[in-house]
Amino acid sequence: MELRNLRDRIDTLDDQLLSILNERMELVKKVGELKRSSQSIIYRPEREKEILDRLEKRNTGLLTRQAIDAIFFEIFAVSRNLELPERISYLGPEGSFSHQAAESRFGGMSEYLVLPTIHSVFESVETSRAKFGVVPIENNQEGIVIETVDFLREKNLSIVAEVLLQVHFTFASQSDTLRNIRRIYSKDIAFRQCGKFIHEYLEAMDIELIPVESTSKAAKMAAEDPDAAAICSSISARLFGVPILFDNIEDSDQNRTRFLILAKDFVNIKSDDDKTTIIANLPNTNRPGVLYEFLKDFNDRGINLTKIESRPLRGEAAFRTWFLVEFLGHRDDIPVQEILQKYGTHLKWLGSYIRIS
């Protein structure tokens, strides 16, 4: 078949896609009107997962699950903006991995509020300046994000969903040869996670490694400095127009960061695969066996614990701790209800949401 004929067929299919998408948006608009009249929540992660799972089962073509997710998450985002436009805050700057995580769920059309600290993201949601907030919670190479964990205890926000983002670093520069590069800008964690590349490609050269507060800032500085390079995300390199010389330079191809989507007073409907996060302020933690007894309650009920992190209980002279606990299941499950009722005010439920990681 000639190229022209193939392109004509693609154009015909594109016209059909446009017509079908517009038909879908008309239905979405009606759903939005019903939700507004009943004051229902617009963002429903469990409904989106249900659609994606169904499409994966029906799929017989070349599209992978990852491709289906990417296409339909953007469709979902456009749909939500038709139903009710909402502002999303994230830990900046623009071009950060948090930005990338936010766009992966809320799309490119949403209204974003770029904020400088994790605290300011929490505060923007708490004060309703943003409907949702996106913050990092942990990296599988570096561990937990302490600020996020502490604010989960201090603030009264709910976890709506989790996002798992595969972290890739690029080496970007205005210079087309390594010999002319004198400085490399990046965040300290990025230097650590790209140590092999730096050792193998750059160690013999007289190049200064300059830590800055974000990989996005690094890309901006490299865009303004012809003798410099940045170790940054591909989104920030594109954002500031810095050519990418090398891609995927991280030491581990398993480098992933988990993000949380936060909101006020948000409760997810139970799905077939949920995770729950709670804060445990156990009494008498200095008494032998307190933590053991608490964990045994989960084991006795067949609840699989996936994470427990201890943090110091500040404001006291004694060395006491509280715990961030995550486990499989939903708040409405009977075994989970039994534990929540047993410990009462010593537990703070943060959210039950679809398990991604």
C-alpha positions in Angstrom: 0.0 0.0 0.0 1.3 3.4 -0.9 2.3 6.0 1.7 -0.5 8.4 0.6 -3.1 5.7 1.0 -1.9 4.9 4.5 -2.0 8.5 5.5 -5.5 8.9 4.1 -6.6 5.9 6.3 -5.0 7.5 9.3 -6.7 10.8 8.6 -10.1 9.0 8.4 -9.5 7.2 11.7 -8.4 10.5 13.3 -11.7 12.1 12.2 -13.6 9.2 13.8 -11.6 9.5 17.0 -12.4 13.2 17.2 -16.1 12.5 16.7 -16.1 9.7 19.3 -14.2 11.8 21.8 -16.6 14.7 21.4 -19.5 12.3 21.9 -17.8 11.0 25.1 -17.4 14.6 26.4 -21.1 15.3 25.9 -21.8 12.4 28.2 -19.2 13.6 30.6 -20.8 17.0 30.7 -24.1 15.4 31.7 -22.4 13.3 34.4 -20.9 16.5 35.7 -24.3 18.2 35.9 -25.6 15.2 37.9 -22.6 15.2 40.2 -22.9 18.9 40.9 -26.7 18.6 41.6 -25.9 15.9 44.2 -22.6 17.4 45.3 -20.8 14.3 44.4 -17.0 14.1 44.1 -15.6 14.6 40.6 -12.3 12.7 40.9 -12.9 9.0 41.3 -9.6 7.0 41.0 -11.4 3.6 41.5 -13.7 4.4 38.5 -10.7 5.3 36.4 -8.9 2.0 37.4 -12.1 0.0 36.6 -12.1 1.6 33.0 -8.4 0.9 32.5 -8.6 -2.7 33.7 -11.6 -3.3 31.4 -9.8 -1.8 28.4 -6.7 -3.9 29.1 -8.8 -7.1 29.0 -10.5 -6.1 25.8 -7.2 -5.0 24.1 -6.1 -7.2 21.2 -3.8 -4.7 19.4 -0.4 -3.2 19.7 -1.1 -0.8 22.6 0.5 -1.8 25.9 -1.1 -1.2 29.3 1.3 1.7 29.8 0.2 3.2 26.5 -3.5 2.7 27.3 -2.9 4.4 30.7 -1.1 7.4 29.2 -3.8 8.0 26.6 -6.8 7.6 28.9 -5.4 9.5 31.9 -5.2 12.5 29.5 -8.8 11.8 28.4 -9.9 11.5 32.1 -8.1 14.8 32.9 -9.9 16.6 30.0 -13.2 15.1 31.2 -12.7 16.3 34.8 -12.0 19.8 33.5 -15.3 19.7 31.7 -17.2 18.4 34.7 -15.6 20.9 37.2 -12.2 22.7 36.6 -10.0 22.2 39.7 -6.6 23.6 40.8 -3.8 21.2 41.6 -0.7 22.2 43.6 2.6 20.4 43.5 6.1 20.7 44.9 7.9 22.8 42.3 9.6 24.2 40.5 8.0 23.7 37.1 9.6 20.7 35.4 10.2 18.8 38.6 9.4 15.2 39.1 6.4 16.2 41.2 5.2 18.2 38.2 5.6 15.1 36.0 3.7 13.0 38.6 0.9 15.6 38.7 0.5 15.8 34.9 0.5 12.0 34.7 -2.8 12.0 36.6 -4.4 15.5 36.0 -3.1 16.1 32.4 -1.7 19.1 30.7 -4.9 21.1 30.7 -5.4 21.4 34.4 -4.7 24.6 36.4 -1.5 24.1 38.4 -0.2 25.9 41.4 3.6 25.6 41.6 4.8 25.8 45.2 8.3 25.9 46.8 8.0 23.6 49.7 6.1 20.4 50.8 4.6 22.5 53.7 3.1 25.0 51.2 1.5 22.2 49.2 -0.2 20.9 52.3 -1.3 24.4 53.3 -2.7 25.1 49.9 -5.0 22.1 50.1 -5.8 22.7 53.8 -6.9 26.3 53.0 -8.7 25.3 49.8 -6.5 27.3 47.5 -6.0 24.0 45.7 -8.4 21.1 45.4 -5.6 18.5 45.2 -1.9 18.5 46.2 0.9 16.3 44.9 3.9 15.5 47.1 6.7 12.9 47.1 6.5 10.3 49.9 9.4 7.9 49.2 12.1 6.9 46.7 13.1 3.3 46.5 16.8 4.2 46.4 16.9 7.0 49.0 14.0 6.1 51.4 11.2 8.1 53.0 10.6 11.8 52.6 10.5 12.9 56.2 8.8 16.2 55.7 5.8 14.6 53.9 5.5 11.9 56.7 5.6 14.6 59.4 3.0 16.8 57.8 0.7 13.8 57.2 0.5 13.6 61.0 0.2 17.3 61.6 -2.3 18.3 59.0 -5.8 17.1 58.5 -5.7 15.9 54.9 -6.7 12.7 53.2 -4.7 10.6 50.8 -6.7 10.3 47.5 -4.3 8.2 45.5 -0.6 7.2 45.0 1.4 7.7 41.9 4.5 5.6 41.0 6.9 7.4 38.8 10.0 5.8 37.2 12.8 8.3 37.6 15.1 8.9 34.7 17.9 11.5 34.6 19.3 13.1 31.4 22.6 15.0 30.8 21.7 18.2 29.0 23.9 21.0 27.8 24.2 23.8 25.2 27.6 22.4 24.3 27.7 19.6 21.9 30.9 18.1 23.3 32.0 17.1 26.8 35.4 18.8 26.4 33.9 22.3 26.6 31.9 21.7 29.7 33.3 23.2 32.9 30.4 23.0 35.3 27.5 20.6 36.0 24.5 21.7 37.9 22.1 19.3 39.7 20.5 18.5 43.0 22.7 16.6 45.4 20.5 13.5 45.3 20.8 13.4 41.5 24.6 13.5 41.7 24.5 10.5 44.0 22.1 8.6 41.8 24.1 9.2 38.6 27.5 8.4 40.2 28.5 5.7 37.7 27.9 8.0 34.7 29.9 10.8 36.4 32.8 8.4 37.2 33.0 6.8 33.8 32.4 9.8 31.5 33.6 12.8 33.5 36.1 11.9 36.2 39.2 12.5 34.1 38.0 16.1 33.2 38.3 19.2 35.3 34.6 19.7 35.8 33.0 21.3 38.9 29.9 19.7 40.3 27.6 22.4 41.6 24.6 21.4 43.8 21.4 23.5 43.4 18.0 23.2 45.0 16.3 21.3 42.2 17.1 19.5 38.9 14.7 22.0 37.2 16.8 24.9 38.5 19.9 23.0 37.1 18.3 22.9 33.7 17.5 26.6 33.8 21.1 27.5 34.8 22.5 25.2 32.0 20.3 27.0 29.5 21.9 30.3 30.5 25.5 29.0 30.7 27.1 27.7 27.4 30.0 26.0 29.3 27.7 24.1 31.7 25.6 21.1 31.8 22.7 19.8 33.9 21.7 16.5 35.3 18.0 16.8 35.2 14.7 15.3 34.1 13.8 15.2 30.4 10.7 17.4 31.1 12.9 20.2 32.6 15.4 20.0 29.8 12.6 20.4 27.2 11.0 23.1 29.3 14.2 25.3 29.3 15.3 24.3 25.8 18.5 22.5 26.8 19.6 19.8 24.3 19.9 16.3 25.8 23.3 14.7 25.1 22.7 11.5 27.1 19.5 9.9 28.4 18.8 7.5 31.2 22.1 8.1 33.0 20.9 7.0 36.4 22.8 4.1 38.1 19.7 2.0 38.6 17.0 1.4 36.0 14.8 0.5 39.0 14.8 4.1 40.4 11.2 5.0 41.3 9.6 7.7 43.4 6.2 7.3 45.0 3.9 10.4 45.2 0.7 11.0 47.1 -2.3 13.0 45.9 -3.9 14.8 48.8 -7.3 16.4 49.4 -9.6 17.5 52.2 -12.3 15.1 53.5 -11.9 12.7 50.6 -13.1 9.1 50.9 -12.6 6.5 48.1 -15.1 3.9 47.4 -13.8 0.4 48.0 -12.1 -1.3 45.0 -10.7 -4.8 44.5 -7.2 -3.8 45.4 -6.7 -1.1 48.1 -4.1 0.1 50.4 -4.6 2.0 53.7 -2.3 4.5 55.5 -2.7 5.4 59.1 -0.8 7.2 61.9 -0.3 5.2 65.1 0.2 7.1 68.3 0.5 4.1 70.6 0.3 4.6 74.4 3.1 3.5 76.6 5.6 2.8 73.8 8.3 2.4 76.4 6.5 -0.7 77.8 7.9 -4.0 76.4 5.6 -5.6 73.8 3.5 -2.6 72.9 4.5 -2.5 69.3 4.6 -6.3 69.0 1.0 -6.5 70.3 -0.1 -3.8 67.8 1.5 -5.6 64.9 0.1 -9.0 66.0 -3.4 -7.6 65.7 -2.8 -7.2 62.0 -1.3 -10.7 61.7 -4.1 -12.3 63.6 -6.6 -10.7 61.2 -4.7 -11.7 58.0 -3.9 -8.0 57.1 -0.6 -7.6 55.2 1.5 -4.8 56.5 3.6 -3.1 53.7 5.3 -0.3 55.6 6.0 0.9 59.1 8.1 4.0 59.8 8.9 5.4 63.2 9.2 9.2 63.9 10.1 11.0 67.1 7.2 12.5 69.1 8.4 16.1 69.5 7.6 18.4 72.4 8.3 15.8 75.1 11.3 15.2 77.2 11.0 11.4 76.9 12.1 9.4 73.9 8.7 8.4 72.5 7.8 7.6 68.9 4.8 7.5 66.6 4.4 5.3 63.5 3.4 5.7 59.9 1.7 2.4 59.0 0.6 1.1 55.6 -1.3 -2.1 54.9 -3.4 -3.8 52.2 -7.1 -3.4 52.5 -9.8 -0.7 52.8 -11.2 1.1 55.8 -14.5 -0.5 55.2 -13.1 -4.1 55.5 -14.3 -5.8 58.7 -10.8 -6.7 59.9 -9.6 -3.1 59.4 -12.7 -1.8 61.2 -11.9 -4.0 64.2 -8.4 -2.6 64.5 -9.6 1.0 64.1 -12.3 0.5 66.8 -9.9 -1.3 69.2 -7.3 1.6 69.2 -9.7 4.4 68.7 -8.2 7.9 69.0 -4.7 6.4 69.1 -5.0 5.8 65.3 -5.4 8.5 62.6 -6.8 7.2 59.3 -5.2 9.0 56.4 -6.9 7.3 53.5 -7.8 4.1 51.7 -6.9 4.2 48.0 -6.1 2.0 45.0 -2.8 0.2 45.4 -0.2 1.1 42.7 3.0 0.1 44.5 
